[in-house]
Amino acid sequence: MNMDFNLFMNDVVRQARQEIVHAGYTELTTPEEVDEALNKKGTTLVMVNSVCGCAGGIARPAAMHSLHYDKRPDHLVTVFAGQDKEATEKARSYFTGYPPSSPSFALLKDGELCTMIERHEIEGHEPMAVVQKLQDTFDKYCEEL
C-alpha cells in the first residue's frame, strides 16, 4: 500500500482551513491582505493556524467555541503557518515582542497588538481552558455585541 504523503497533507491542510473559515474567520493569504485586515479600526483576532496535531487540534475548536460569547472581536482573520508563509510572516511582524508561535492567537485593536495566546498556552491544555483564555481577552478588549 503506497500512501502519497503530499496528498495526505493536502487533505489535512484543507480540513484545517475549512474548519476555521466555517467558524467565521477570513483567510488571509497574502501580505497585502494582512496589512489591510490588521489595520482596520476595532478589534481583530488573528488565529495563526497550523497542522500541528496536538496544539492545532485544540486551537481550532477553541477558536470556534470562544465566539459563543457576549463580547467578541469586530474582525476574525486567520493566516496559515507553513502554508501561506509570506502572509504569516507579515502577520507576525505585528506581534512585536513575541517569537513565532503556531498555532497562536493575537488580538489587535486599531492595528496595535493588545495580547497574544501562544502555543505553550494551547498545547497540553484542555480546549475549554483555551476558550476561557480567549473569552477573558474578549472581556478585556472587546465590546459587547
N, CA, C and O atoms as a GROMACS GRO file, in nm:
protein
  580
    1MET      N    1   0.085  -0.118   0.000
    1MET     CA    2   0.000   0.000   0.000
    1MET      C    3   0.089   0.123   0.000
    1MET      O    4   0.166   0.145   0.094
    2ASN      N    5   0.080   0.202  -0.102
    2ASN     CA    6   0.154   0.327  -0.110
    2ASN      C    7   0.062   0.442  -0.071
    2ASN      O    8  -0.051   0.454  -0.119
    3MET      N    9   0.113   0.527   0.017
    3MET     CA   10   0.039   0.646   0.054
    3MET      C   11   0.119   0.767   0.006
    3MET      O   12   0.237   0.780   0.038
    4ASP      N   13   0.057   0.853  -0.068
    4ASP     CA   14   0.121   0.975  -0.113
    4ASP      C   15   0.115   1.076   0.001
    4ASP      O   16   0.008   1.127   0.032
    5PHE      N   17   0.229   1.104   0.063
    5PHE     CA   18   0.234   1.192   0.178
    5PHE      C   19   0.180   1.331   0.145
    5PHE      O   20   0.106   1.390   0.224
    6ASN      N   21   0.218   1.385   0.029
    6ASN     CA   22   0.170   1.518  -0.008
    6ASN      C   23   0.019   1.522  -0.023
    6ASN      O   24  -0.045   1.619   0.017
    7LEU      N   25  -0.038   1.418  -0.081
    7LEU     CA   26  -0.183   1.411  -0.095
    7LEU      C   27  -0.248   1.406   0.043
    7LEU      O   28  -0.348   1.473   0.068
    8PHE      N   29  -0.190   1.327   0.134
    8PHE     CA   30  -0.241   1.318   0.271
    8PHE      C   31  -0.235   1.455   0.340
    8PHE      O   32  -0.332   1.498   0.402
    9MET      N   33  -0.121   1.523   0.328
    9MET     CA   34  -0.104   1.654   0.392
    9MET      C   35  -0.198   1.758   0.332
    9MET      O   36  -0.250   1.844   0.404
   10ASN      N   37  -0.220   1.751   0.202
   10ASN     CA   38  -0.314   1.844   0.140
   10ASN      C   39  -0.454   1.828   0.199
   10ASN      O   40  -0.524   1.927   0.219
   11ASP      N   41  -0.493   1.704   0.226
   11ASP     CA   42  -0.623   1.681   0.289
   11ASP      C   43  -0.627   1.738   0.431
   11ASP      O   44  -0.726   1.798   0.471
   12VAL      N   45  -0.519   1.720   0.506
   12VAL     CA   46  -0.511   1.771   0.643
   12VAL      C   47  -0.518   1.924   0.642
   12VAL      O   48  -0.592   1.983   0.720
   13VAL      N   49  -0.441   1.986   0.554
   13VAL     CA   50  -0.440   2.132   0.543
   13VAL      C   51  -0.577   2.183   0.501
   13VAL      O   52  -0.628   2.279   0.559
   14ARG      N   53  -0.636   2.121   0.402
   14ARG     CA   54  -0.767   2.163   0.353
   14ARG      C   55  -0.871   2.158   0.466
   14ARG      O   56  -0.950   2.251   0.484
   15GLN      N   57  -0.870   2.050   0.542
   15GLN     CA   58  -0.966   2.037   0.652
   15GLN      C   59  -0.940   2.143   0.759
   15GLN      O   60  -1.035   2.203   0.810
   16ALA      N   61  -0.814   2.168   0.792
   16ALA     CA   62  -0.780   2.269   0.893
   16ALA      C   63  -0.824   2.407   0.846
   16ALA      O   64  -0.873   2.487   0.926
   17ARG      N   65  -0.806   2.436   0.718
   17ARG     CA   66  -0.850   2.565   0.663
   17ARG      C   67  -1.003   2.575   0.669
   17ARG      O   68  -1.058   2.677   0.713
   18GLN      N   69  -1.070   2.470   0.626
   18GLN     CA   70  -1.217   2.473   0.620
   18GLN      C   71  -1.278   2.490   0.758
   18GLN      O   72  -1.377   2.561   0.774
   19GLU      N   73  -1.221   2.424   0.858
   19GLU     CA   74  -1.275   2.435   0.994
   19GLU      C   75  -1.278   2.579   1.041
   19GLU      O   76  -1.380   2.625   1.094
   20ILE      N   77  -1.170   2.651   1.021
   20ILE     CA   78  -1.160   2.786   1.073
   20ILE      C   79  -1.240   2.885   0.989
   20ILE      O   80  -1.298   2.980   1.043
   21VAL      N   81  -1.244   2.865   0.859
   21VAL     CA   82  -1.325   2.952   0.772
   21VAL      C   83  -1.474   2.930   0.801
   21VAL      O   84  -1.551   3.025   0.807
   22HIS      N   85  -1.512   2.805   0.820
   22HIS     CA   86  -1.651   2.772   0.853
   22HIS      C   87  -1.694   2.839   0.984
   22HIS      O   88  -1.812   2.871   1.002
   23ALA      N   89  -1.600   2.859   1.075
   23ALA     CA   90  -1.630   2.923   1.203
   23ALA      C   91  -1.648   3.074   1.190
   23ALA      O   92  -1.693   3.140   1.284
   24GLY      N   93  -1.614   3.130   1.072
   24GLY     CA   94  -1.637   3.271   1.050
   24GLY      C   95  -1.512   3.356   1.035
   24GLY      O   96  -1.521   3.478   1.026
   25TYR      N   97  -1.396   3.293   1.031
   25TYR     CA   98  -1.270   3.365   1.013
   25TYR      C   99  -1.243   3.385   0.864
   25TYR      O  100  -1.273   3.299   0.782
   26THR      N  101  -1.186   3.500   0.831
   26THR     CA  102  -1.148   3.530   0.694
   26THR      C  103  -1.003   3.489   0.675
   26THR      O  104  -0.915   3.529   0.752
   27GLU      N  105  -0.978   3.410   0.573
   27GLU     CA  106  -0.844   3.362   0.544
   27GLU      C  107  -0.764   3.472   0.473
   27GLU      O  108  -0.809   3.528   0.374
   28LEU      N  109  -0.645   3.500   0.524
   28LEU     CA  110  -0.554   3.596   0.464
   28LEU      C  111  -0.437   3.519   0.405
   28LEU      O  112  -0.367   3.448   0.477
   29THR      N  113  -0.416   3.532   0.275
   29THR     CA  114  -0.313   3.450   0.210
   29THR      C  115  -0.200   3.532   0.150
   29THR      O  116  -0.102   3.476   0.100
   30THR      N  117  -0.211   3.665   0.155
   30THR     CA  118  -0.104   3.749   0.101
   30THR      C  119  -0.067   3.856   0.203
   30THR      O  120  -0.148   3.890   0.289
   31PRO      N  121   0.055   3.909   0.195
   31PRO     CA  122   0.094   4.018   0.285
   31PRO      C  123   0.003   4.141   0.272
   31PRO      O  124  -0.024   4.208   0.371
   32GLU      N  125  -0.044   4.168   0.152
   32GLU     CA  126  -0.132   4.282   0.130
   32GLU      C  127  -0.265   4.264   0.203
   32GLU      O  128  -0.317   4.359   0.263
   33GLU      N  129  -0.321   4.143   0.197
   33GLU     CA  130  -0.445   4.116   0.270
   33GLU      C  131  -0.424   4.131   0.420
   33GLU      O  132  -0.512   4.181   0.491
   34VAL      N  133  -0.308   4.089   0.469
   34VAL     CA  134  -0.278   4.101   0.612
   34VAL      C  135  -0.273   4.248   0.652
   34VAL      O  136  -0.337   4.288   0.749
   35ASP      N  137  -0.200   4.329   0.577
   35ASP     CA  138  -0.191   4.472   0.609
   35ASP      C  139  -0.329   4.537   0.612
   35ASP      O  140  -0.362   4.613   0.703
   36GLU      N  141  -0.409   4.506   0.512
   36GLU     CA  142  -0.543   4.565   0.505
   36GLU      C  143  -0.627   4.523   0.625
   36GLU      O  144  -0.693   4.606   0.687
   37ALA      N  145  -0.626   4.395   0.658
   37ALA     CA  146  -0.709   4.343   0.766
   37ALA      C  147  -0.662   4.390   0.904
   37ALA      O  148  -0.744   4.424   0.989
   38LEU      N  149  -0.532   4.391   0.926
   38LEU     CA  150  -0.483   4.422   1.060
   38LEU      C  151  -0.478   4.571   1.090
   38LEU      O  152  -0.452   4.610   1.203
   39ASN      N  153  -0.502   4.652   0.990
   39ASN     CA  154  -0.507   4.796   1.013
   39ASN      C  155  -0.649   4.851   1.018
   39ASN      O  156  -0.669   4.973   1.019
   40LYS      N  157  -0.746   4.763   1.022
   40LYS     CA  158  -0.886   4.807   1.034
   40LYS      C  159  -0.911   4.862   1.174
   40LYS      O  160  -0.847   4.820   1.271
   41LYS      N  161  -1.005   4.954   1.183
   41LYS     CA  162  -1.047   5.006   1.313
   41LYS      C  163  -1.122   4.896   1.388
   41LYS      O  164  -1.190   4.813   1.328
   42GLY      N  165  -1.108   4.897   1.518
   42GLY     CA  166  -1.175   4.799   1.602
   42GLY      C  167  -1.080   4.689   1.643
   42GLY      O  168  -0.959   4.699   1.626
   43THR      N  169  -1.137   4.584   1.697
   43THR     CA  170  -1.058   4.471   1.745
   43THR      C  171  -1.053   4.361   1.640
   43THR      O  172  -1.153   4.332   1.574
   44THR      N  173  -0.936   4.302   1.625
   44THR     CA  174  -0.915   4.194   1.528
   44THR      C  175  -0.846   4.078   1.597
   44THR      O  176  -0.739   4.094   1.655
   45LEU      N  177  -0.909   3.962   1.589
   45LEU     CA  178  -0.847   3.840   1.639
   45LEU      C  179  -0.782   3.769   1.522
   45LEU      O  180  -0.847   3.739   1.422
   46VAL      N  181  -0.652   3.741   1.535
   46VAL     CA  182  -0.578   3.667   1.434
   46VAL      C  183  -0.553   3.528   1.488
   46VAL      O  184  -0.492   3.512   1.594
   47MET      N  185  -0.599   3.428   1.418
   47MET     CA  186  -0.569   3.290   1.453
   47MET      C  187  -0.460   3.244   1.358
   47MET      O  188  -0.481   3.236   1.237
   48VAL      N  189  -0.342   3.212   1.414
   48VAL     CA  190  -0.233   3.156   1.334
   48VAL      C  191  -0.258   3.005   1.332
   48VAL      O  192  -0.229   2.935   1.429
   49ASN      N  193  -0.310   2.958   1.221
   49ASN     CA  194  -0.348   2.818   1.206
   49ASN      C  195  -0.224   2.733   1.182
   49ASN      O  196  -0.120   2.783   1.139
   50SER      N  197  -0.238   2.604   1.210
   50SER     CA  198  -0.126   2.512   1.198
   50SER      C  199  -0.179   2.370   1.185
   50SER      O  200  -0.288   2.339   1.234
   51VAL      N  201  -0.102   2.284   1.120
   51VAL     CA  202  -0.142   2.144   1.111
   51VAL      C  203  -0.089   2.061   1.227
   51VAL      O  204  -0.109   1.940   1.231
   52CYS      N  205  -0.023   2.126   1.320
   52CYS     CA  206   0.025   2.055   1.439
   52CYS      C  207  -0.093   1.980   1.501
   52CYS      O  208  -0.193   2.042   1.538
   53GLY      N  209  -0.081   1.852   1.513
   53GLY     CA  210  -0.192   1.770   1.561
   53GLY      C  211  -0.236   1.801   1.702
   53GLY      O  212  -0.355   1.817   1.728
   54CYS      N  213  -0.142   1.810   1.794
   54CYS     CA  214  -0.181   1.827   1.933
   54CYS      C  215  -0.230   1.968   1.962
   54CYS      O  216  -0.338   1.984   2.017
   55ALA      N  217  -0.154   2.070   1.926
   55ALA     CA  218  -0.194   2.207   1.956
   55ALA      C  219  -0.301   2.257   1.859
   55ALA      O  220  -0.396   2.325   1.900
   56GLY      N  221  -0.288   2.224   1.730
   56GLY     CA  222  -0.387   2.267   1.632
   56GLY      C  223  -0.523   2.206   1.659
   56GLY      O  224  -0.626   2.270   1.637
   57GLY      N  225  -0.524   2.084   1.706
   57GLY     CA  226  -0.648   2.015   1.740
   57GLY      C  227  -0.717   2.074   1.861
   57GLY      O  228  -0.833   2.042   1.887
   58ILE      N  229  -0.648   2.157   1.935
   58ILE     CA  230  -0.706   2.230   2.047
   58ILE      C  231  -0.742   2.372   2.004
   58ILE      O  232  -0.849   2.423   2.038
   59ALA      N  233  -0.652   2.436   1.929
   59ALA     CA  234  -0.670   2.576   1.892
   59ALA      C  235  -0.792   2.598   1.802
   59ALA      O  236  -0.869   2.691   1.824
   60ARG      N  237  -0.810   2.513   1.701
   60ARG     CA  238  -0.922   2.534   1.609
   60ARG      C  239  -1.057   2.523   1.678
   60ARG      O  240  -1.142   2.610   1.660
   61PRO      N  241  -1.081   2.418   1.757
   61PRO     CA  242  -1.210   2.415   1.829
   61PRO      C  243  -1.225   2.532   1.926
   61PRO      O  244  -1.334   2.587   1.941
   62ALA      N  245  -1.116   2.572   1.991
   62ALA     CA  246  -1.123   2.687   2.082
   62ALA      C  247  -1.156   2.814   2.006
   62ALA      O  248  -1.233   2.898   2.054
   63ALA      N  249  -1.098   2.830   1.886
   63ALA     CA  250  -1.125   2.947   1.804
   63ALA      C  251  -1.273   2.954   1.768
   63ALA      O  252  -1.331   3.063   1.761
   64MET      N  253  -1.334   2.839   1.745
   64MET     CA  254  -1.476   2.834   1.710
   64MET      C  255  -1.565   2.860   1.831
   64MET      O  256  -1.653   2.945   1.827
   65HIS      N  257  -1.541   2.786   1.938
   65HIS     CA  258  -1.630   2.791   2.054
   65HIS      C  259  -1.619   2.921   2.132
   65HIS      O  260  -1.714   2.960   2.199
   66SER      N  261  -1.506   2.986   2.126
   66SER     CA  262  -1.488   3.112   2.201
   66SER      C  263  -1.581   3.222   2.151
   66SER      O  264  -1.609   3.318   2.223
   67LEU      N  265  -1.630   3.208   2.029
   67LEU     CA  266  -1.714   3.311   1.969
   67LEU      C  267  -1.858   3.310   2.021
   67LEU      O  268  -1.934   3.402   1.995
   68HIS      N  269  -1.894   3.206   2.093
   68HIS     CA  270  -2.027   3.197   2.152
   68HIS      C  271  -2.023   3.270   2.286
   68HIS      O  272  -2.023   3.209   2.393
   69TYR      N  273  -2.019   3.403   2.277
   69TYR     CA  274  -1.994   3.485   2.394
   69TYR      C  275  -2.050   3.625   2.369
   69TYR      O  276  -2.065   3.666   2.254
   70ASP      N  277  -2.081   3.698   2.475
   70ASP     CA  278  -2.140   3.831   2.461
   70ASP      C  279  -2.043   3.933   2.402
   70ASP      O  280  -2.085   4.024   2.332
   71LYS      N  281  -1.915   3.918   2.432
   71LYS     CA  282  -1.814   4.009   2.376
   71LYS      C  283  -1.728   3.931   2.278
   71LYS      O  284  -1.686   3.818   2.304
   72ARG      N  285  -1.704   3.995   2.164
   72ARG     CA  286  -1.623   3.931   2.059
   72ARG      C  287  -1.547   4.038   1.984
   72ARG      O  288  -1.585   4.155   1.986
   73PRO      N  289  -1.440   3.997   1.917
   73PRO     CA  290  -1.369   4.092   1.830
   73PRO      C  291  -1.457   4.135   1.713
   73PRO      O  292  -1.548   4.063   1.672
   74ASP      N  293  -1.427   4.253   1.661
   74ASP     CA  294  -1.500   4.304   1.544
   74ASP      C  295  -1.466   4.226   1.418
   74ASP      O  296  -1.551   4.208   1.331
   75HIS      N  297  -1.342   4.179   1.410
   75HIS     CA  298  -1.293   4.111   1.290
   75HIS      C  299  -1.223   3.982   1.330
   75HIS      O  300  -1.149   3.978   1.429
   76LEU      N  301  -1.246   3.877   1.253
   76LEU     CA  302  -1.183   3.746   1.275
   76LEU      C  303  -1.106   3.710   1.149
   76LEU      O  304  -1.164   3.701   1.041
   77VAL      N  305  -0.976   3.689   1.164
   77VAL     CA  306  -0.894   3.654   1.048
   77VAL      C  307  -0.800   3.540   1.085
   77VAL      O  308  -0.776   3.512   1.203
   78THR      N  309  -0.747   3.476   0.982
   78THR     CA  310  -0.654   3.366   1.004
   78THR      C  311  -0.546   3.366   0.897
   78THR      O  312  -0.570   3.397   0.780
   79VAL      N  313  -0.426   3.330   0.940
   79VAL     CA  314  -0.316   3.301   0.848
   79VAL      C  315  -0.273   3.158   0.878
   79VAL      O  316  -0.296   3.107   0.987
   80PHE      N  317  -0.211   3.094   0.779
   80PHE     CA  318  -0.176   2.952   0.796
   80PHE      C  319  -0.025   2.936   0.793
   80PHE      O  320   0.039   2.946   0.688
   81ALA      N  321   0.031   2.909   0.912
   81ALA     CA  322   0.175   2.890   0.925
   81ALA      C  323   0.219   2.769   0.844
   81ALA      O  324   0.152   2.666   0.843
   82GLY      N  325   0.331   2.782   0.777
   82GLY     CA  326   0.386   2.673   0.697
   82GLY      C  327   0.319   2.656   0.562
   82GLY      O  328   0.366   2.577   0.480
   83GLN      N  329   0.213   2.729   0.537
   83GLN     CA  330   0.142   2.718   0.410
   83GLN      C  331   0.146   2.852   0.336
   83GLN      O  332   0.201   2.863   0.226
   84ASP      N  333   0.089   2.953   0.399
   84ASP     CA  334   0.089   3.088   0.341
   84ASP      C  335   0.199   3.166   0.412
   84ASP      O  336   0.173   3.254   0.494
   85LYS      N  337   0.323   3.132   0.376
   85LYS     CA  338   0.440   3.178   0.452
   85LYS      C  339   0.455   3.329   0.454
   85LYS      O  340   0.483   3.386   0.559
   86GLU      N  341   0.437   3.396   0.340
   86GLU     CA  342   0.455   3.541   0.336
   86GLU      C  343   0.346   3.612   0.415
   86GLU      O  344   0.374   3.712   0.483
   87ALA      N  345   0.223   3.564   0.408
   87ALA     CA  346   0.114   3.624   0.486
   87ALA      C  347   0.139   3.603   0.635
   87ALA      O  348   0.117   3.694   0.715
   88THR      N  349   0.184   3.485   0.672
   88THR     CA  350   0.212   3.457   0.812
   88THR      C  351   0.326   3.543   0.863
   88THR      O  352   0.320   3.597   0.974
   89GLU      N  353   0.430   3.557   0.783
   89GLU     CA  354   0.543   3.641   0.821
   89GLU      C  355   0.499   3.786   0.840
   89GLU      O  356   0.541   3.852   0.935
   90LYS      N  357   0.414   3.836   0.752
   90LYS     CA  358   0.363   3.972   0.763
   90LYS      C  359   0.280   3.987   0.890
   90LYS      O  360   0.295   4.085   0.963
   91ALA      N  361   0.192   3.890   0.917
   91ALA     CA  362   0.111   3.897   1.039
   91ALA      C  363   0.201   3.898   1.163
   91ALA      O  364   0.178   3.975   1.256
   92ARG      N  365   0.301   3.814   1.163
   92ARG     CA  366   0.392   3.807   1.278
   92ARG      C  367   0.470   3.937   1.298
   92ARG      O  368   0.516   3.965   1.409
   93SER      N  369   0.486   4.016   1.193
   93SER     CA  370   0.556   4.144   1.207
   93SER      C  371   0.475   4.241   1.295
   93SER      O  372   0.530   4.338   1.346
   94TYR      N  373   0.346   4.216   1.312
   94TYR     CA  374   0.261   4.296   1.400
   94TYR      C  375   0.271   4.249   1.546
   94TYR      O  376   0.232   4.321   1.638
   95PHE      N  377   0.322   4.129   1.567
   95PHE     CA  378   0.323   4.069   1.701
   95PHE      C  379   0.454   4.099   1.773
   95PHE      O  380   0.523   4.007   1.817
   96THR      N  381   0.487   4.225   1.785
   96THR     CA  382   0.615   4.266   1.841
   96THR      C  383   0.631   4.216   1.984
   96THR      O  384   0.538   4.220   2.066
   97GLY      N  385   0.752   4.169   2.011
   97GLY     CA  386   0.782   4.118   2.144
   97GLY      C  387   0.751   3.971   2.165
   97GLY      O  388   0.776   3.917   2.272
   98TYR      N  389   0.697   3.906   2.063
   98TYR     CA  390   0.662   3.765   2.073
   98TYR      C  391   0.734   3.686   1.964
   98TYR      O  392   0.738   3.730   1.849
   99PRO      N  393   0.791   3.572   2.000
   99PRO     CA  394   0.854   3.489   1.896
   99PRO      C  395   0.746   3.419   1.812
   99PRO      O  396   0.632   3.408   1.855
  100PRO      N  397   0.783   3.373   1.692
  100PRO     CA  398   0.687   3.297   1.611
  100PRO      C  399   0.631   3.179   1.690
  100PRO      O  400   0.705   3.108   1.758
  101SER      N  401   0.503   3.160   1.680
  101SER     CA  402   0.434   3.056   1.756
  101SER      C  403   0.312   3.013   1.676
  101SER      O  404   0.231   3.096   1.634
  102SER      N  405   0.300   2.883   1.654
  102SER     CA  406   0.182   2.835   1.585
  102SER      C  407   0.144   2.697   1.639
  102SER      O  408   0.229   2.610   1.659
  103PRO      N  409   0.016   2.681   1.660
  103PRO     CA  410  -0.089   2.780   1.648
  103PRO      C  411  -0.079   2.884   1.760
  103PRO      O  412  -0.015   2.861   1.863
  104SER      N  413  -0.143   2.996   1.736
  104SER     CA  414  -0.148   3.101   1.837
  104SER      C  415  -0.261   3.197   1.801
  104SER      O  416  -0.322   3.188   1.694
  105PHE      N  417  -0.288   3.288   1.893
  105PHE     CA  418  -0.389   3.391   1.871
  105PHE      C  419  -0.328   3.526   1.906
  105PHE      O  420  -0.253   3.537   2.004
  106ALA      N  421  -0.359   3.626   1.829
  106ALA     CA  422  -0.318   3.763   1.859
  106ALA      C  423  -0.443   3.850   1.853
  106ALA      O  424  -0.526   3.836   1.762
  107LEU      N  425  -0.456   3.939   1.949
  107LEU     CA  426  -0.566   4.034   1.946
  107LEU      C  427  -0.507   4.172   1.927
  107LEU      O  428  -0.422   4.217   2.003
  108LEU      N  429  -0.555   4.239   1.822
  108LEU     CA  430  -0.512   4.375   1.791
  108LEU      C  431  -0.631   4.469   1.803
  108LEU      O  432  -0.745   4.430   1.779
  109LYS      N  433  -0.602   4.592   1.841
  109LYS     CA  434  -0.705   4.695   1.844
  109LYS      C  435  -0.652   4.814   1.766
  109LYS      O  436  -0.547   4.869   1.800
  110ASP      N  437  -0.724   4.853   1.662
  110ASP     CA  438  -0.683   4.962   1.574
  110ASP      C  439  -0.540   4.942   1.522
  110ASP      O  440  -0.463   5.037   1.512
  111GLY      N  441  -0.507   4.817   1.490
  111GLY     CA  442  -0.376   4.785   1.433
  111GLY      C  443  -0.264   4.766   1.533
  111GLY      O  444  -0.152   4.735   1.494
  112GLU      N  445  -0.292   4.783   1.661
  112GLU     CA  446  -0.190   4.768   1.766
  112GLU      C  447  -0.213   4.639   1.844
  112GLU      O  448  -0.326   4.608   1.882
  113LEU      N  449  -0.106   4.566   1.869
  113LEU     CA  450  -0.116   4.441   1.943
  113LEU      C  451  -0.157   4.466   2.088
  113LEU      O  452  -0.095   4.547   2.157
  114CYS      N  453  -0.259   4.397   2.132
  114CYS     CA  454  -0.303   4.402   2.272
  114CYS      C  455  -0.244   4.287   2.351
  114CYS      O  456  -0.190   4.306   2.460
  115THR      N  457  -0.254   4.166   2.295
  115THR     CA  458  -0.208   4.048   2.367
  115THR      C  459  -0.197   3.929   2.272
  115THR      O  460  -0.250   3.930   2.161
  116MET      N  461  -0.127   3.827   2.319
  116MET     CA  462  -0.110   3.701   2.244
  116MET      C  463  -0.147   3.584   2.335
  116MET      O  464  -0.131   3.590   2.457
  117ILE      N  465  -0.195   3.481   2.272
  117ILE     CA  466  -0.205   3.349   2.336
  117ILE      C  467  -0.116   3.260   2.252
  117ILE      O  468  -0.147   3.229   2.137
  118GLU      N  469  -0.004   3.219   2.311
  118GLU     CA  470   0.099   3.146   2.237
  118GLU      C  471   0.077   2.995   2.245
  118GLU      O  472  -0.003   2.945   2.324
  119ARG      N  473   0.150   2.926   2.161
  119ARG     CA  474   0.139   2.780   2.153
  119ARG      C  475   0.154   2.714   2.290
  119ARG      O  476   0.080   2.620   2.321
  120HIS      N  477   0.247   2.761   2.371
  120HIS     CA  478   0.268   2.697   2.502
  120HIS      C  479   0.147   2.716   2.594
  120HIS      O  480   0.135   2.646   2.695
  121GLU      N  481   0.058   2.810   2.560
  121GLU     CA  482  -0.065   2.829   2.637
  121GLU      C  483  -0.181   2.749   2.577
  121GLU      O  484  -0.293   2.752   2.630
  122ILE      N  485  -0.154   2.679   2.468
  122ILE     CA  486  -0.255   2.598   2.399
  122ILE      C  487  -0.222   2.450   2.413
  122ILE      O  488  -0.303   2.371   2.461
  123GLU      N  489  -0.102   2.413   2.371
  123GLU     CA  490  -0.060   2.273   2.370
  123GLU      C  491  -0.063   2.216   2.512
  123GLU      O  492  -0.008   2.274   2.605
  124GLY      N  493  -0.128   2.102   2.525
  124GLY     CA  494  -0.135   2.034   2.654
  124GLY      C  495  -0.245   2.084   2.745
  124GLY      O  496  -0.262   2.033   2.856
  125HIS      N  497  -0.320   2.182   2.700
  125HIS     CA  498  -0.432   2.234   2.777
  125HIS      C  499  -0.563   2.181   2.719
  125HIS      O  500  -0.570   2.142   2.603
  126GLU      N  501  -0.664   2.180   2.800
  126GLU     CA  502  -0.796   2.140   2.753
  126GLU      C  503  -0.852   2.250   2.663
  126GLU      O  504  -0.827   2.369   2.687
  127PRO      N  505  -0.928   2.213   2.559
  127PRO     CA  506  -0.986   2.316   2.472
  127PRO      C  507  -1.065   2.422   2.548
  127PRO      O  508  -1.058   2.540   2.514
  128MET      N  509  -1.139   2.383   2.650
  128MET     CA  510  -1.219   2.481   2.724
  128MET      C  511  -1.131   2.578   2.802
  128MET      O  512  -1.173   2.692   2.826
  129ALA      N  513  -1.012   2.538   2.840
  129ALA     CA  514  -0.920   2.632   2.907
  129ALA      C  515  -0.873   2.738   2.808
  129ALA      O  516  -0.856   2.854   2.845
  130VAL      N  517  -0.852   2.700   2.683
  130VAL     CA  518  -0.813   2.795   2.580
  130VAL      C  519  -0.931   2.886   2.546
  130VAL      O  520  -0.913   3.006   2.526
  131VAL      N  521  -1.051   2.830   2.539
  131VAL     CA  522  -1.172   2.910   2.518
  131VAL      C  523  -1.180   3.016   2.627
  131VAL      O  524  -1.209   3.132   2.599
  132GLN      N  525  -1.155   2.976   2.751
  132GLN     CA  526  -1.162   3.070   2.863
  132GLN      C  527  -1.058   3.181   2.850
  132GLN      O  528  -1.088   3.297   2.879
  133LYS      N  529  -0.937   3.145   2.806
  133LYS     CA  530  -0.832   3.247   2.785
  133LYS      C  531  -0.876   3.348   2.678
  133LYS      O  532  -0.859   3.468   2.694
  134LEU      N  533  -0.933   3.296   2.570
  134LEU     CA  534  -0.981   3.384   2.464
  134LEU      C  535  -1.094   3.474   2.514
  134LEU      O  536  -1.094   3.594   2.489
  135GLN      N  537  -1.189   3.417   2.584
  135GLN     CA  538  -1.301   3.496   2.632
  135GLN      C  539  -1.258   3.598   2.738
  135GLN      O  540  -1.315   3.707   2.744
  136ASP      N  541  -1.158   3.565   2.820
  136ASP     CA  542  -1.103   3.663   2.914
  136ASP      C  543  -1.042   3.780   2.837
  136ASP      O  544  -1.055   3.895   2.878
  137THR      N  545  -0.976   3.750   2.726
  137THR     CA  546  -0.920   3.853   2.640
  137THR      C  547  -1.031   3.938   2.579
  137THR      O  548  -1.020   4.060   2.573
  138PHE      N  549  -1.137   3.874   2.534
  138PHE     CA  550  -1.251   3.947   2.478
  138PHE      C  551  -1.310   4.041   2.583
  138PHE      O  552  -1.343   4.156   2.553
  139ASP      N  553  -1.324   3.991   2.708
  139ASP     CA  554  -1.376   4.075   2.816
  139ASP      C  555  -1.292   4.200   2.834
  139ASP      O  556  -1.346   4.309   2.857
  140LYS      N  557  -1.164   4.187   2.823
  140LYS     CA  558  -1.073   4.297   2.849
  140LYS      C  559  -1.070   4.400   2.735
  140LYS      O  560  -1.061   4.520   2.761
  141TYR      N  561  -1.077   4.353   2.609
  141TYR     CA  562  -1.052   4.442   2.496
  141TYR      C  563  -1.168   4.463   2.400
  141TYR      O  564  -1.163   4.554   2.318
  142CYS      N  565  -1.271   4.382   2.408
  142CYS     CA  566  -1.378   4.387   2.307
  142CYS      C  567  -1.507   4.443   2.364
  142CYS      O  568  -1.528   4.445   2.485
  143GLU      N  569  -1.591   4.488   2.274
  143GLU     CA  570  -1.722   4.544   2.312
  143GLU      C  571  -1.828   4.435   2.308
  143GLU      O  572  -1.816   4.336   2.236
  144GLU      N  573  -1.933   4.455   2.388
  144GLU     CA  574  -2.045   4.362   2.386
  144GLU      C  575  -2.123   4.378   2.256
  144GLU      O  576  -2.143   4.490   2.208
  145LEU      N  577  -2.166   4.266   2.201
  145LEU     CA  578  -2.244   4.269   2.076
  145LEU      C  579  -2.391   4.287   2.104
  145LEU      O  580  -2.471   4.292   2.011
   0.00000   0.00000   0.00000
